[in-house]
Amino acid sequence: MLKLSDVLTHLLEWHDRQTPLRILLSTPDGKFAFDCTLVRFFDTGISLQLAGDSDSVDLNLTGYDFEALDQETEEQAHEELSGSGRGIKANSSDRTLLILEMVAVSS
Protein backbone atom coordinates (compact mmCIF):
# COMPACT_ATOMS: atom_id res chain seq x y z
CA MET A 1 0.00 0.00 0.00
CA LEU A 2 1.26 3.49 -0.86
CA LYS A 3 1.62 6.21 1.74
CA LEU A 4 -0.39 9.36 1.08
CA SER A 5 2.86 11.27 0.49
CA ASP A 6 3.77 8.84 -2.34
CA VAL A 7 0.33 9.27 -3.94
CA LEU A 8 0.68 13.05 -3.75
CA THR A 9 4.16 12.85 -5.29
CA HIS A 10 2.76 10.98 -8.32
CA LEU A 11 -0.18 13.37 -8.64
CA LEU A 12 2.02 16.47 -8.37
CA GLU A 13 4.42 15.11 -10.97
CA TRP A 14 1.56 14.41 -13.39
CA HIS A 15 0.05 17.84 -12.72
CA ASP A 16 3.33 19.72 -13.22
CA ARG A 17 4.16 17.88 -16.46
CA GLN A 18 0.54 17.91 -17.68
CA THR A 19 0.95 14.18 -18.26
CA PRO A 20 -1.82 12.58 -20.32
CA LEU A 21 -3.67 10.11 -18.09
CA ARG A 22 -6.17 7.33 -18.68
CA ILE A 23 -8.72 6.63 -15.96
CA LEU A 24 -10.57 3.34 -15.49
CA LEU A 25 -13.25 3.40 -12.82
CA SER A 26 -15.20 0.27 -11.89
CA THR A 27 -18.30 0.82 -9.77
CA PRO A 28 -21.42 -1.21 -9.02
CA ASP A 29 -23.07 0.83 -11.80
CA GLY A 30 -20.54 -0.10 -14.49
CA LYS A 31 -17.09 0.59 -15.89
CA PHE A 32 -15.98 3.99 -17.11
CA ALA A 33 -12.82 4.92 -19.02
CA PHE A 34 -11.60 8.30 -20.18
CA ASP A 35 -8.44 10.17 -21.14
CA CYS A 36 -7.58 13.37 -19.30
CA THR A 37 -4.98 15.57 -17.61
CA LEU A 38 -4.84 16.57 -13.97
CA VAL A 39 -5.75 20.25 -13.62
CA ARG A 40 -6.25 20.91 -9.91
CA PHE A 41 -6.30 19.53 -6.38
CA PHE A 42 -8.98 20.18 -3.81
CA ASP A 43 -9.42 19.11 -0.17
CA THR A 44 -10.58 15.55 -0.85
CA GLY A 45 -9.74 14.90 -4.47
CA ILE A 46 -8.60 15.98 -7.90
CA SER A 47 -10.09 17.67 -10.93
CA LEU A 48 -9.41 16.21 -14.37
CA GLN A 49 -9.72 17.90 -17.78
CA LEU A 50 -11.20 15.50 -20.29
CA ALA A 51 -9.16 15.04 -23.49
CA GLY A 52 -10.56 16.92 -26.46
CA ASP A 53 -13.26 18.57 -24.35
CA SER A 54 -13.70 21.64 -22.20
CA ASP A 55 -15.48 19.67 -19.48
CA SER A 56 -13.78 18.54 -16.31
CA VAL A 57 -14.48 15.75 -13.84
CA ASP A 58 -13.94 15.91 -10.08
CA LEU A 59 -12.87 12.68 -8.40
CA ASN A 60 -13.22 12.33 -4.64
CA LEU A 61 -10.29 10.23 -3.38
CA THR A 62 -11.53 9.82 0.20
CA GLY A 63 -11.89 6.23 1.38
CA TYR A 64 -9.49 4.63 -1.11
CA ASP A 65 -6.43 2.51 -0.36
CA PHE A 66 -3.69 3.21 -2.91
CA GLU A 67 -1.01 0.98 -4.37
CA ALA A 68 1.54 1.34 -7.12
CA LEU A 69 0.86 -0.78 -10.16
CA ASP A 70 3.20 -3.74 -10.39
CA GLN A 71 4.22 -5.34 -13.67
CA GLU A 72 1.35 -7.87 -13.61
CA THR A 73 -1.28 -5.22 -12.91
CA GLU A 74 0.25 -2.97 -15.58
CA GLU A 75 -0.01 -5.75 -18.15
CA GLN A 76 -3.68 -6.37 -17.27
CA ALA A 77 -4.39 -2.64 -17.51
CA HIS A 78 -2.48 -2.48 -20.80
CA GLU A 79 -4.71 -5.19 -22.26
CA GLU A 80 -7.85 -3.30 -21.27
CA LEU A 81 -6.56 0.18 -22.01
CA SER A 82 -4.01 0.00 -24.79
CA GLY A 83 -1.17 2.51 -24.52
CA SER A 84 -1.15 2.78 -20.72
CA GLY A 85 1.97 2.79 -18.58
CA ARG A 86 2.76 3.21 -14.91
CA GLY A 87 0.16 4.39 -12.50
CA ILE A 88 -1.76 4.07 -9.28
CA LYS A 89 -4.49 1.65 -8.30
CA ALA A 90 -7.05 2.77 -5.72
CA ASN A 91 -9.54 0.45 -4.03
CA SER A 92 -12.53 1.20 -1.84
CA SER A 93 -15.23 -1.14 -0.58
CA ASP A 94 -17.15 -1.09 -3.89
CA ARG A 95 -14.93 0.74 -6.40
CA THR A 96 -11.63 0.29 -8.17
CA LEU A 97 -9.88 3.24 -9.77
CA LEU A 98 -6.84 2.99 -12.04
CA ILE A 99 -4.98 6.20 -12.84
CA LEU A 100 -2.56 5.35 -15.62
CA GLU A 101 0.14 7.43 -17.25
CA MET A 102 -0.26 7.36 -21.01
CA VAL A 103 2.74 6.22 -23.00
CA ALA A 104 3.25 7.36 -26.57
CA VAL A 105 2.92 4.39 -28.89
CA SER A 106 5.41 4.52 -31.76
CA SER A 107 4.53 2.99 -35.09
ChimeraX commands (.cxc) that place a marker at each C-alpha (Angstrom):
marker #1 position 0.00,0.00,0.00 radius 0.5
marker #1 position 1.26,3.49,-0.86 radius 0.5
marker #1 position 1.62,6.21,1.74 radius 0.5
marker #1 position -0.39,9.36,1.08 radius 0.5
marker #1 position 2.86,11.27,0.49 radius 0.5
marker #1 position 3.77,8.84,-2.34 radius 0.5
marker #1 position 0.33,9.27,-3.94 radius 0.5
marker #1 position 0.68,13.05,-3.75 radius 0.5
marker #1 position 4.16,12.85,-5.29 radius 0.5
marker #1 position 2.76,10.98,-8.32 radius 0.5
marker #1 position -0.18,13.37,-8.64 radius 0.5
marker #1 position 2.02,16.47,-8.37 radius 0.5
marker #1 position 4.42,15.11,-10.97 radius 0.5
marker #1 position 1.56,14.41,-13.39 radius 0.5
marker #1 position 0.05,17.84,-12.72 radius 0.5
marker #1 position 3.33,19.72,-13.22 radius 0.5
marker #1 position 4.16,17.88,-16.46 radius 0.5
marker #1 position 0.54,17.91,-17.68 radius 0.5
marker #1 position 0.95,14.18,-18.26 radius 0.5
marker #1 position -1.82,12.58,-20.32 radius 0.5
marker #1 position -3.67,10.11,-18.09 radius 0.5
marker #1 position -6.17,7.33,-18.68 radius 0.5
marker #1 position -8.72,6.63,-15.96 radius 0.5
marker #1 position -10.57,3.34,-15.49 radius 0.5
marker #1 position -13.25,3.40,-12.82 radius 0.5
marker #1 position -15.20,0.27,-11.89 radius 0.5
marker #1 position -18.30,0.82,-9.77 radius 0.5
marker #1 position -21.42,-1.21,-9.02 radius 0.5
marker #1 position -23.07,0.83,-11.80 radius 0.5
marker #1 position -20.54,-0.10,-14.49 radius 0.5
marker #1 position -17.09,0.59,-15.89 radius 0.5
marker #1 position -15.98,3.99,-17.11 radius 0.5
marker #1 position -12.82,4.92,-19.02 radius 0.5
marker #1 position -11.60,8.30,-20.18 radius 0.5
marker #1 position -8.44,10.17,-21.14 radius 0.5
marker #1 position -7.58,13.37,-19.30 radius 0.5
marker #1 position -4.98,15.57,-17.61 radius 0.5
marker #1 position -4.84,16.57,-13.97 radius 0.5
marker #1 position -5.75,20.25,-13.62 radius 0.5
marker #1 position -6.25,20.91,-9.91 radius 0.5
marker #1 position -6.30,19.53,-6.38 radius 0.5
marker #1 position -8.98,20.18,-3.81 radius 0.5
marker #1 position -9.42,19.11,-0.17 radius 0.5
marker #1 position -10.58,15.55,-0.85 radius 0.5
marker #1 position -9.74,14.90,-4.47 radius 0.5
marker #1 position -8.60,15.98,-7.90 radius 0.5
marker #1 position -10.09,17.67,-10.93 radius 0.5
marker #1 position -9.41,16.21,-14.37 radius 0.5
marker #1 position -9.72,17.90,-17.78 radius 0.5
marker #1 position -11.20,15.50,-20.29 radius 0.5
marker #1 position -9.16,15.04,-23.49 radius 0.5
marker #1 position -10.56,16.92,-26.46 radius 0.5
marker #1 position -13.26,18.57,-24.35 radius 0.5
marker #1 position -13.70,21.64,-22.20 radius 0.5
marker #1 position -15.48,19.67,-19.48 radius 0.5
marker #1 position -13.78,18.54,-16.31 radius 0.5
marker #1 position -14.48,15.75,-13.84 radius 0.5
marker #1 position -13.94,15.91,-10.08 radius 0.5
marker #1 position -12.87,12.68,-8.40 radius 0.5
marker #1 position -13.22,12.33,-4.64 radius 0.5
marker #1 position -10.29,10.23,-3.38 radius 0.5
marker #1 position -11.53,9.82,0.20 radius 0.5
marker #1 position -11.89,6.23,1.38 radius 0.5
marker #1 position -9.49,4.63,-1.11 radius 0.5
marker #1 position -6.43,2.51,-0.36 radius 0.5
marker #1 position -3.69,3.21,-2.91 radius 0.5
marker #1 position -1.01,0.98,-4.37 radius 0.5
marker #1 position 1.54,1.34,-7.12 radius 0.5
marker #1 position 0.86,-0.78,-10.16 radius 0.5
marker #1 position 3.20,-3.74,-10.39 radius 0.5
marker #1 position 4.22,-5.34,-13.67 radius 0.5
marker #1 position 1.35,-7.87,-13.61 radius 0.5
marker #1 position -1.28,-5.22,-12.91 radius 0.5
marker #1 position 0.25,-2.97,-15.58 radius 0.5
marker #1 position -0.01,-5.75,-18.15 radius 0.5
marker #1 position -3.68,-6.37,-17.27 radius 0.5
marker #1 position -4.39,-2.64,-17.51 radius 0.5
marker #1 position -2.48,-2.48,-20.80 radius 0.5
marker #1 position -4.71,-5.19,-22.26 radius 0.5
marker #1 position -7.85,-3.30,-21.27 radius 0.5
marker #1 position -6.56,0.18,-22.01 radius 0.5
marker #1 position -4.01,0.00,-24.79 radius 0.5
marker #1 position -1.17,2.51,-24.52 radius 0.5
marker #1 position -1.15,2.78,-20.72 radius 0.5
marker #1 position 1.97,2.79,-18.58 radius 0.5
marker #1 position 2.76,3.21,-14.91 radius 0.5
marker #1 position 0.16,4.39,-12.50 radius 0.5
marker #1 position -1.76,4.07,-9.28 radius 0.5
marker #1 position -4.49,1.65,-8.30 radius 0.5
marker #1 position -7.05,2.77,-5.72 radius 0.5
marker #1 position -9.54,0.45,-4.03 radius 0.5
marker #1 position -12.53,1.20,-1.84 radius 0.5
marker #1 position -15.23,-1.14,-0.58 radius 0.5
marker #1 position -17.15,-1.09,-3.89 radius 0.5
marker #1 position -14.93,0.74,-6.40 radius 0.5
marker #1 position -11.63,0.29,-8.17 radius 0.5
marker #1 position -9.88,3.24,-9.77 radius 0.5
marker #1 position -6.84,2.99,-12.04 radius 0.5
marker #1 position -4.98,6.20,-12.84 radius 0.5
marker #1 position -2.56,5.35,-15.62 radius 0.5
marker #1 position 0.14,7.43,-17.25 radius 0.5
marker #1 position -0.26,7.36,-21.01 radius 0.5
marker #1 position 2.74,6.22,-23.00 radius 0.5
marker #1 position 3.25,7.36,-26.57 radius 0.5
marker #1 position 2.92,4.39,-28.89 radius 0.5
marker #1 position 5.41,4.52,-31.76 radius 0.5
marker #1 position 4.53,2.99,-35.09 radius 0.5
marker link #1:1,2 radius 0.2
marker link #1:2,3 radius 0.2
marker link #1:3,4 radius 0.2
marker link #1:4,5 radius 0.2
marker link #1:5,6 radius 0.2
marker link #1:6,7 radius 0.2
marker link #1:7,8 radius 0.2
marker link #1:8,9 radius 0.2
marker link #1:9,10 radius 0.2
marker link #1:10,11 radius 0.2
marker link #1:11,12 radius 0.2
marker link #1:12,13 radius 0.2
marker link #1:13,14 radius 0.2
marker link #1:14,15 radius 0.2
marker link #1:15,16 radius 0.2
marker link #1:16,17 radius 0.2
marker link #1:17,18 radius 0.2
marker link #1:18,19 radius 0.2
marker link #1:19,20 radius 0.2
marker link #1:20,21 radius 0.2
marker link #1:21,22 radius 0.2
marker link #1:22,23 radius 0.2
marker link #1:23,24 radius 0.2
marker link #1:24,25 radius 0.2
marker link #1:25,26 radius 0.2
marker link #1:26,27 radius 0.2
marker link #1:27,28 radius 0.2
marker link #1:28,29 radius 0.2
marker link #1:29,30 radius 0.2
marker link #1:30,31 radius 0.2
marker link #1:31,32 radius 0.2
marker link #1:32,33 radius 0.2
marker link #1:33,34 radius 0.2
marker link #1:34,35 radius 0.2
marker link #1:35,36 radius 0.2
marker link #1:36,37 radius 0.2
marker link #1:37,38 radius 0.2
marker link #1:38,39 radius 0.2
marker link #1:39,40 radius 0.2
marker link #1:40,41 radius 0.2
marker link #1:41,42 radius 0.2
marker link #1:42,43 radius 0.2
marker link #1:43,44 radius 0.2
marker link #1:44,45 radius 0.2
marker link #1:45,46 radius 0.2
marker link #1:46,47 radius 0.2
marker link #1:47,48 radius 0.2
marker link #1:48,49 radius 0.2
marker link #1:49,50 radius 0.2
marker link #1:50,51 radius 0.2
marker link #1:51,52 radius 0.2
marker link #1:52,53 radius 0.2
marker link #1:53,54 radius 0.2
marker link #1:54,55 radius 0.2
marker link #1:55,56 radius 0.2
marker link #1:56,57 radius 0.2
marker link #1:57,58 radius 0.2
marker link #1:58,59 radius 0.2
marker link #1:59,60 radius 0.2
marker link #1:60,61 radius 0.2
marker link #1:61,62 radius 0.2
marker link #1:62,63 radius 0.2
marker link #1:63,64 radius 0.2
marker link #1:64,65 radius 0.2
marker link #1:65,66 radius 0.2
marker link #1:66,67 radius 0.2
marker link #1:67,68 radius 0.2
marker link #1:68,69 radius 0.2
marker link #1:69,70 radius 0.2
marker link #1:70,71 radius 0.2
marker link #1:71,72 radius 0.2
marker link #1:72,73 radius 0.2
marker link #1:73,74 radius 0.2
marker link #1:74,75 radius 0.2
marker link #1:75,76 radius 0.2
marker link #1:76,77 radius 0.2
marker link #1:77,78 radius 0.2
marker link #1:78,79 radius 0.2
marker link #1:79,80 radius 0.2
marker link #1:80,81 radius 0.2
marker link #1:81,82 radius 0.2
marker link #1:82,83 radius 0.2
marker link #1:83,84 radius 0.2
marker link #1:84,85 radius 0.2
marker link #1:85,86 radius 0.2
marker link #1:86,87 radius 0.2
marker link #1:87,88 radius 0.2
marker link #1:88,89 radius 0.2
marker link #1:89,90 radius 0.2
marker link #1:90,91 radius 0.2
marker link #1:91,92 radius 0.2
marker link #1:92,93 radius 0.2
marker link #1:93,94 radius 0.2
marker link #1:94,95 radius 0.2
marker link #1:95,96 radius 0.2
marker link #1:96,97 radius 0.2
marker link #1:97,98 radius 0.2
marker link #1:98,99 radius 0.2
marker link #1:99,100 radius 0.2
marker link #1:100,101 radius 0.2
marker link #1:101,102 radius 0.2
marker link #1:102,103 radius 0.2
marker link #1:103,104 radius 0.2
marker link #1:104,105 radius 0.2
marker link #1:105,106 radius 0.2
marker link #1:106,107 radius 0.2
view
